[in-house]
């Protein structure tokens, strides 16, 4: 397994576009590391795994929510 992924590879793993990752970076949702030679965004394997776990937990919480609908 790789230690670092570039933005395109990380986006594919997470099932989003590279633009989404850039937006998440701006909002602080998923902070990339920077490659020292070219300053490109790179993501650690552990970082992506943790983020995927958090997304899964969030989905599970949303599944258990119940919404009451009232007719007037």
Residue frames relative to the residue before (quaternion, step in Angstrom):
aa qw qx qy qz dx dy dz
X 1.0000 0.0000 0.0000 0.0000 0.00 0.00 0.00
X 0.5083 -0.6576 0.4722 0.2935 3.56 -1.06 0.77
X 0.4459 -0.6702 0.5183 0.2887 3.51 -1.24 0.43
X 0.7962 0.1225 -0.0473 0.5906 3.60 1.07 -0.77
X 0.1631 -0.7611 0.6211 0.0919 3.55 -1.23 0.65
X 0.4247 -0.6700 0.5321 0.2959 3.56 -1.06 0.69
X 0.7376 -0.4502 0.2669 0.4268 3.57 -1.26 0.23
X 0.6496 0.5194 -0.3209 0.4531 3.59 1.00 -0.79
X 0.6699 0.4908 -0.2919 0.4745 3.58 0.95 -0.87
X 0.6542 0.5103 -0.3088 0.4651 3.58 0.95 -0.87
X 0.6335 0.5311 -0.3285 0.4569 3.59 0.99 -0.82
X 0.6474 0.5151 -0.3162 0.4643 3.58 0.97 -0.83
X 0.6435 0.5223 -0.3177 0.4605 3.60 0.95 -0.85
X 0.7382 0.4169 -0.2205 0.4824 3.59 0.94 -0.92
X 0.4387 -0.7202 0.4426 0.3049 3.59 1.24 -0.23
X 0.5955 0.5146 -0.3781 0.4875 3.56 1.12 0.73
X 0.5668 -0.5790 0.4460 0.3804 3.57 -1.27 -0.01
X 0.6324 -0.5151 0.4003 0.4178 3.60 -1.20 0.33
X 0.6012 0.5576 -0.3571 0.4473 3.60 1.08 -0.65
X 0.6207 0.5304 -0.3392 0.4672 3.59 1.02 -0.75
X 0.6509 0.5040 -0.3198 0.4691 3.60 0.94 -0.82
X 0.6334 0.5186 -0.3356 0.4660 3.60 1.00 -0.74
X 0.6526 0.5058 -0.3070 0.4733 3.58 1.02 -0.81
X 0.6361 0.5125 -0.3273 0.4749 3.58 1.00 -0.80
X 0.6058 0.5501 -0.3435 0.4609 3.58 1.07 -0.73
X 0.6653 0.5081 -0.3000 0.4574 3.59 0.90 -0.93
X 0.7282 0.4184 -0.2259 0.4936 3.58 1.07 -0.81
X 0.4993 -0.6853 0.4059 0.3410 3.58 1.27 -0.12
X 0.4021 0.7357 -0.4588 0.2941 3.58 1.25 0.25
X 0.7770 -0.0200 0.0393 0.6280 3.59 1.04 -0.79
X 0.1492 -0.8305 0.5349 0.0433 3.55 -0.25 1.29
X 0.2781 -0.7655 0.5538 0.1732 3.60 -0.72 0.99
X 0.4347 -0.5966 0.5813 0.3424 3.49 -1.37 0.12
X 0.3541 -0.7221 0.5434 0.2407 3.58 -1.21 0.23
X 0.4649 -0.6575 0.5204 0.2843 3.54 -0.99 0.91
X 0.4729 -0.7238 0.4193 0.2769 3.62 -0.68 1.03
X 0.6898 0.4967 -0.2931 0.4378 3.60 1.04 -0.64
X 0.8365 0.1757 -0.0552 0.5160 3.58 0.87 -0.94
X 0.4282 -0.7393 0.4217 0.3037 3.60 1.33 0.00
X 0.3585 0.7242 -0.5078 0.2986 3.63 1.19 0.42
X 0.5351 -0.5970 0.4844 0.3503 3.55 -1.24 0.49
X 0.0326 0.7633 -0.6450 0.0161 3.57 -1.06 0.82
X 0.2266 -0.7755 0.5822 0.0912 3.54 -1.15 0.72
X 0.4120 -0.7020 0.5275 0.2433 3.56 -0.96 0.90
X 0.6172 -0.5581 0.4165 0.3662 3.55 -1.18 0.66
X 0.6737 0.5060 -0.2996 0.4476 3.58 0.85 -0.96
X 0.6209 0.5546 -0.3251 0.4486 3.55 1.07 -0.80
X 0.6792 0.4798 -0.2850 0.4767 3.59 0.93 -0.91
X 0.6383 0.5266 -0.3279 0.4559 3.59 0.98 -0.80
X 0.6538 0.5092 -0.3064 0.4683 3.58 0.95 -0.87
X 0.6524 0.5160 -0.3096 0.4607 3.57 0.96 -0.88
X 0.6484 0.5119 -0.3149 0.4673 3.60 1.00 -0.83
X 0.6302 0.5231 -0.3324 0.4677 3.59 1.03 -0.75
X 0.6507 0.5140 -0.3140 0.4624 3.58 0.96 -0.86
X 0.6370 0.5204 -0.3261 0.4660 3.58 1.01 -0.82
X 0.6555 0.5131 -0.3097 0.4595 3.58 0.97 -0.85
X 0.6411 0.5138 -0.3186 0.4728 3.59 0.96 -0.83
X 0.6452 0.5211 -0.3125 0.4631 3.57 0.99 -0.86
X 0.6433 0.5151 -0.3221 0.4659 3.59 0.98 -0.79
X 0.6503 0.5188 -0.3166 0.4558 3.57 0.96 -0.87
X 0.6412 0.5155 -0.3257 0.4658 3.59 0.99 -0.79
X 0.6726 0.4991 -0.2996 0.4569 3.58 0.96 -0.85
X 0.6086 0.5534 -0.3563 0.4432 3.60 1.10 -0.59
X 0.7077 0.4744 -0.2655 0.4512 3.56 1.00 -0.79
X 0.5203 0.6328 -0.4229 0.3874 3.61 1.22 -0.17
X 0.1592 -0.7626 0.6196 0.0954 3.50 -1.08 0.77
X 0.1929 -0.7753 0.5952 0.0860 3.52 -0.97 0.88
X 0.2714 -0.7474 0.5868 0.1532 3.54 -0.84 1.01
X 0.1170 -0.7807 0.6125 0.0416 3.51 -0.89 0.99
X 0.1236 -0.8005 0.5860 0.0244 3.53 -0.76 1.09
X 0.2526 -0.7397 0.6003 0.1693 3.53 -1.02 0.78
X 0.2577 -0.7673 0.5714 0.1353 3.52 -0.99 0.85
